[in-house]
Amino acid sequence: MKISEAKFAGSSTRVHERPAERLPEFAFIGRSNVGKSSLINMLTDNRKLAKTSATPGKTKLVNHFRINGQWYLVDLPGYGYAKMPQKEREKLQEVIRNYLNFSEELRLIFVLIDCRHDVQKVDLDFMNELVDNEIPFAIIFTKGDKLGPVARQKQIDSYKNQLLQEWAGLPECLVSSAETGLGKDEILGTIEQLLATE
């Protein structure tokens, strides 16, 4: 799949406020500084589509981008911001939950994990919530350029083994780098496969 058109379609805090045109939705989420905005910009070949920031918690709304007039790329607020006031954190969690629980168009959520880290409780809790609510998801290991190929594979294998202590099987796992374009074809290929079943 090649993205030839990516247009901002609107922001919302509740599902009923989403863009009126209903299209399949593919959402992206992760903890602070996981590289979500950079990844979205890499996928769409548009450095200014999603706003990147060194300040965690920049995304406070559910942002819809219409892609090729066929589907929405959905940029979700992150989770697990330690420096954010509790009330604000709870508000963000409510925005995320409302979307995940009530969007009938959501086809898959990509959970972004920094490939250099071991399993963090906040990520595991979020993914377990997806499992419990039967929300389909895939894992994208970001910042793949920060480790050499051998070290990266070793770290990712270790992460998968930790997950297999919790789960009977694994979701699809992909590796990306916003710097090098690694994983772009695989991520868009996953979306294309799901769209083909519509």
N, C-alpha and C positions, 0 to 999 in steps of 0.2 A: 504493500500500500504506500502511495505517496500522498502526502498532505499538500494540496495545492491551494487550499483556502482555510484560514482559521480566523473566525470573527468572534469578538466578545459579544455574547448574547444577553447577559444580564447577571445580576447578583441577587441573592436572597438569603433569608434566615429561616424560612419555612417553605416546605414543599409546594404549597399552593401559590407561592410568589414566583415560582420558576418561569422561564420563558414559555409562552403559550404553545409554541409548536412542540409537539411531542416526538422525540427521536430517541433511539437507544443511547444510554448514558454509560460512560466508562470513567470512573472516579479515581483520583490520586490523593493519597494521604500519607502522612508520616510525622515523625517527631521534629522538633525544631532543628534547623540547620542540617537536615538530611539531604538537601539538594532538590527539593520538589519543584520549585519554580524554574531552576536551571534545567531540570529534566524536561519539563513541559515545553520550555523554549527550544530545547534541542529537538524534541519530537516534531515540533511544528515549523522548524527552521525560522523562528521568529524570536529574536533575542529580547524583544520588548513585550511579548504577549503576557506572560505572567511576571509580576513585579518581584524581583529578587531583592532581598534585604539581609543585612547582617543582624538585624533585630528580630529575635524569635517572635512568632505570633503575628506577623504582618497580615496574613490572611485571616480575616475575621468573618468572612461571608462565604457562602457557597457560590462559586463563580462558574458560569456556564460559557464554554466556547464552542460555537458551531463549526464542525469540521467537514469540509467538502460538501456542505449542505445535507449530510447523511446521518451524522451522529454528534453527540456532545462529549467533549472532554470536560470533566468536572473537577475543578480545583477546590478541594475541601480544606477547611481550617485544620491546623495540626493539633496534636494532643500531647500532653505531658510537659507543659511549659512550667518549669520549676519557679521561674522568676515572676510569674504573672499572679496578681491577686486572686485568691480563692474564688471570689464571686465571678470574676471575669472568666476564669477557667471553667467554672460550672456552666456559664452562659454559652461558651464555645462548645462544650460537650453536648449541651441541649440542641444546638444548631446541627451538629454532626449526627446525633441520634435521630433527630426528626427526619433528616434527609435519608439516612440508611434504612430507617424503618418504614418510610412512607413513599419513597420513590419507586413507582411500579416500573419505571423505564431503566432502572439501574441493572446493568448486565454483569458488571465485574468491577471490583474495587482493587486497585493496585496499592499494596501496602509497601512503603519505601523503608528500607533498612540500610544503614551505613555498613558497607561490607567489612569494615575494620573492627566492628564491635561484636562481642558475644551477645547472647540473648539478654535483653533488658526486660524487667518485669512489666514496664509500661507498654511495651510492644506486645508482649505475650498476652497481657490482660485484654488489650484491644483485639488481637486476633482471636482469642478465645471467645470474646463477645460475638465476633462475626460467625464463628463456628456454631455457637449456641443458637444464634438467630438464623442459621442456614443462609447466610449472605455469602455468595461466591466471591473469592478473592484470590489474587496471585501475589507473590512477593517479588519485589525488585530490589536487588542488592545494588545500592548506588555507590558512586565514587570509586568505581572499579579501576580507575587509573592510579589510585593512591597506593596500590599494592602491586608487586610483580605477579605475573600469572600463577606461579607455583604457590606463593604465599596466599594469594587471593583464593585459590581453589581450596587450599588447606583450611582457611578460615571459614569459607562458606560450607564446606563439608562438616566442619565442627558445629556450625550453627544448625545445619539440618539435623545432625545427630541429636543435638539438644532438643530440637522440636519433636523428634521422633520418640523422645521419652515422655512427651505429653500427648501426642496424637498417634493414631494408627497409620496415617499416611501423610504425605506432604502435598500442598497445593503446587501449582506451577511456580517454578523459581527462575527468575531471569537476572542477568547482571547488566549494569549500565554504567556509562560515564558520560556526563554532559560535556566534558572537555573533548573527548575523542569521538563521540558518537556511538560508542560501544553499546550494543543492545537495542539500538533504534529499530532495526528491521524486525527483530524478534518480538518487541513489544507491539509494534504496529501490526505484525503478522498475527499475534494472538487476538487483537481487536478485529482484524479482518476475518479471521476464522469464525468468530462469534457472530459477526454481522452476516456472514454467509448462511447462518442457520435461521435468520429472522424470517 
